[in-house]
């Protein structure tokens, strides 16, 4: 009787792990465009789309992704500033004159 592989009857686990849901990058990029930023980006995307032949939605998503990246970097810089301010010892300078012969 030949030996059978135990895994042969089960689905390939490695292939199941590699299956990922599809991501809508155009929608993700356009999420960065709200209100006034969208109003500014639309004519720019239309102009670039005419010149390059790319769909306006792709150009808008790229502009939106740039706005999102800028917002994330700005947020992280602010968090870093807060952390640094919390770790340093900020004492107001002493306004009293030092006594003669005193060492700081």
Rosetta silent file (secondary structure, phi, psi, omega in degrees, C-alpha in Angstrom):
SEQUENCE: XXXXXXXXXXXXXXXXXXXXXXXXXXXXXXXXXXXXXXXXXXXXXXXXXXXXXXXXXXXXXXXXXXXXXXXXXXXXXXXXXXXXXXXXXXXXXXXXXXXXXXXX
SCORE:     score description
SCORE:     0.000 S_00000001
   1 L     0.000  125.326 -178.604    0.000    0.000    0.000 S_00000001
   2 L   -74.514  150.784  178.180    1.571    3.342   -1.021 S_00000001
   3 L   -77.771  138.540  176.779    1.950    6.118    1.523 S_00000001
   4 L  -107.127  145.277  176.504   -0.312    9.112    1.098 S_00000001
   5 L   -74.133  133.380 -179.306    0.618   12.618    2.004 S_00000001
   6 H   -64.532  -32.196 -175.591   -1.472   13.879    4.873 S_00000001
   7 H   -80.558  -12.212 -173.729   -1.681   17.331    3.275 S_00000001
   8 H   -64.693  -30.503 -178.200   -2.988   16.140   -0.086 S_00000001
   9 H   -85.285  -13.878 -177.373   -6.628   16.099    1.019 S_00000001
  10 L   -98.226  153.960  178.336   -6.449   19.534    2.639 S_00000001
  11 L   -66.719  154.246 -179.735   -6.418   22.848    0.793 S_00000001
  12 L   -70.204  108.909 -175.788   -3.080   24.508    0.234 S_00000001
  13 H   -65.167  -37.043 -178.781   -2.745   26.754    3.272 S_00000001
  14 H   -62.271  -40.365  179.598    0.012   28.843    1.697 S_00000001
  15 H   -69.884  -34.779  178.819   -2.194   29.809   -1.231 S_00000001
  16 H   -65.607  -37.308  179.730   -5.078   30.681    1.061 S_00000001
  17 H   -68.700  -33.672 -176.758   -2.873   33.078    3.026 S_00000001
  18 H   -75.360  -18.107  178.784   -1.684   34.831   -0.123 S_00000001
  19 L   -71.821  120.804  179.421   -5.195   35.651   -1.263 S_00000001
  20 L  -119.282  152.314  176.070   -5.830   39.235   -0.309 S_00000001
  21 L   -69.057  153.931  179.961   -8.888   41.317   -0.784 S_00000001
  22 L   -76.961  139.823 -179.790   -8.698   43.823   -3.584 S_00000001
  23 L  -105.001  137.554  177.395   -7.888   47.336   -2.560 S_00000001
  24 L   -97.733   89.791 -175.712   -9.434   50.305   -4.294 S_00000001
  25 H   -68.532  -30.311  177.825   -6.460   52.659   -4.382 S_00000001
  26 H   -63.463  -46.068  178.779   -8.330   55.256   -6.391 S_00000001
  27 H   -66.143  -37.087  179.524  -10.990   55.549   -3.678 S_00000001
  28 H   -64.629  -42.382  179.044   -8.331   55.558   -0.956 S_00000001
  29 H   -67.355  -39.309 -178.658   -6.469   58.428   -2.597 S_00000001
  30 H   -71.578  -15.164  176.615   -9.632   60.398   -3.203 S_00000001
  31 L   -65.366  -23.181  177.739  -10.490   60.109    0.493 S_00000001
  32 L   -77.758   -7.607 -179.333   -7.805   62.731    1.076 S_00000001
  33 L  -105.209  105.805  177.388   -9.755   65.205   -1.026 S_00000001
  34 L  -134.363  145.931  174.362  -12.547   66.831    0.893 S_00000001
  35 L    58.597 -122.260 -173.813  -14.112   70.256    0.666 S_00000001
  36 H   -68.696  -31.250  179.484  -11.784   72.964   -0.552 S_00000001
  37 H   -66.649  -35.704  176.909   -8.936   70.587   -1.413 S_00000001
  38 H   -66.926  -41.247 -179.955  -11.220   68.730   -3.823 S_00000001
  39 H   -63.099  -35.312  178.190  -12.332   72.007   -5.411 S_00000001
  40 H   -75.381  -38.323 -173.803   -8.701   72.976   -5.957 S_00000001
  41 H   -75.521  -31.102 -174.937   -7.634   69.521   -7.161 S_00000001
  42 H   -60.481  -49.676  178.296  -10.409   68.922   -9.720 S_00000001
  43 H   -65.411  -32.938  178.171   -9.344   71.534  -12.317 S_00000001
  44 H   -66.341  -45.492  179.908   -5.712   70.534  -11.861 S_00000001
  45 H   -63.775  -38.879  178.899   -6.547   66.846  -12.353 S_00000001
  46 H   -62.242  -44.258  179.779   -8.667   67.672  -15.402 S_00000001
  47 H   -65.177  -45.809  179.548   -5.794   69.603  -16.974 S_00000001
  48 H   -65.652  -39.236  178.757   -3.211   66.922  -16.212 S_00000001
  49 H   -61.511  -40.712  178.215   -5.592   64.218  -17.445 S_00000001
  50 H   -65.150  -39.264 -176.641   -6.042   65.956  -20.803 S_00000001
  51 H   -75.378  -33.711 -174.904   -2.300   66.338  -21.251 S_00000001
  52 H  -100.526  -17.979 -176.985   -1.314   62.833  -20.178 S_00000001
  53 L    82.851    5.880  177.641   -4.323   60.796  -21.283 S_00000001
  54 L   -83.532  151.296  176.130   -4.798   59.408  -17.786 S_00000001
  55 L   -64.484  144.658 -179.204   -8.267   59.194  -16.237 S_00000001
  56 H   -59.922  -35.027  179.511   -9.171   62.133  -14.018 S_00000001
  57 H   -61.554  -38.659  178.427   -9.955   59.757  -11.144 S_00000001
  58 H   -67.448  -40.418  178.900   -6.399   58.440  -11.087 S_00000001
  59 H   -65.757  -43.135  177.788   -4.947   61.934  -11.042 S_00000001
  60 H   -60.684  -39.988 -179.294   -7.340   62.944   -8.247 S_00000001
  61 H   -67.314  -35.035  177.415   -6.349   59.885   -6.234 S_00000001
  62 H   -67.126  -43.458  177.462   -2.667   60.732   -6.608 S_00000001
  63 H   -63.600  -41.998  178.086   -3.273   64.311   -5.458 S_00000001
  64 H   -63.206  -38.629  178.197   -5.379   63.014   -2.556 S_00000001
  65 H   -64.186  -36.927  177.416   -2.648   60.567   -1.563 S_00000001
  66 H   -64.639  -44.837  177.881   -0.168   63.457   -1.454 S_00000001
  67 H   -61.532  -40.486  178.134   -2.524   65.451    0.791 S_00000001
  68 H   -64.661  -41.627  179.582   -2.957   62.423    3.069 S_00000001
  69 H   -63.231  -41.493  178.308    0.800   61.882    3.264 S_00000001
  70 H   -63.009  -41.876  179.833    1.347   65.535    4.176 S_00000001
  71 H   -64.434  -40.466  179.624   -1.329   65.300    6.874 S_00000001
  72 H   -66.231  -44.545  179.460    0.220   62.137    8.338 S_00000001
  73 H   -62.356  -43.594  178.422    3.717   63.648    8.386 S_00000001
  74 H   -61.751  -43.042  177.918    2.373   66.820   10.017 S_00000001
  75 H   -61.023  -45.821 -178.901    0.510   64.765   12.619 S_00000001
  76 H   -65.460  -35.372  176.450    3.599   62.689   13.429 S_00000001
  77 H   -65.036  -40.941  178.120    5.715   65.836   13.781 S_00000001
  78 H   -64.673  -41.978  177.504    3.195   67.253   16.231 S_00000001
  79 H   -62.325  -41.904  178.450    3.173   64.021   18.233 S_00000001
  80 H   -62.481  -41.022  178.153    6.967   64.064   18.276 S_00000001
  81 H   -63.208  -40.058  178.680    6.951   67.668   19.542 S_00000001
  82 H   -65.285  -42.600  179.186    4.554   66.745   22.323 S_00000001
  83 H   -63.630  -44.276  179.683    6.693   63.781   23.349 S_00000001
  84 H   -63.583  -43.093  179.387    9.863   65.886   23.356 S_00000001
  85 H   -63.622  -34.347  179.301    8.159   68.624   25.388 S_00000001
  86 H   -73.649  -25.859 -177.556    6.983   66.046   27.893 S_00000001
  87 H   -88.812  -23.571 -177.804   10.429   64.534   28.338 S_00000001
  88 L   -89.539  155.252 -178.972   12.431   67.730   28.806 S_00000001
  89 L   -97.814   98.297  179.448   12.527   69.698   31.999 S_00000001
  90 L   -93.161  108.876  176.600   11.306   73.187   31.140 S_00000001
  91 L  -114.177  138.183  177.420   11.886   75.487   34.069 S_00000001
  92 L   -67.074  145.712 -179.780   11.340   79.205   33.810 S_00000001
  93 L   -65.877  145.480 -179.936   14.557   81.183   34.175 S_00000001
  94 L   -72.474  132.389  179.698   15.186   82.603   37.590 S_00000001
  95 L   -94.400  -11.098 -179.962   14.624   86.365   37.722 S_00000001
  96 L   -76.076  135.607  178.220   16.390   86.833   41.050 S_00000001
  97 L   -68.130  146.112  179.562   19.931   88.115   40.733 S_00000001
  98 L   -72.284  145.026  177.441   22.623   85.719   41.851 S_00000001
  99 L   -69.200  147.186  179.133   24.374   86.477   45.115 S_00000001
 100 L   -61.570  133.638  178.837   27.951   87.698   44.741 S_00000001
 101 L    83.436   -1.493  179.712   30.368   84.814   44.767 S_00000001
 102 L   -81.959  143.474  178.670   27.627   82.207   44.272 S_00000001
 103 L  -104.851  136.580  179.425   28.216   79.494   41.725 S_00000001
 104 L   -70.188    0.000    0.000   25.378   78.282   39.563 S_00000001
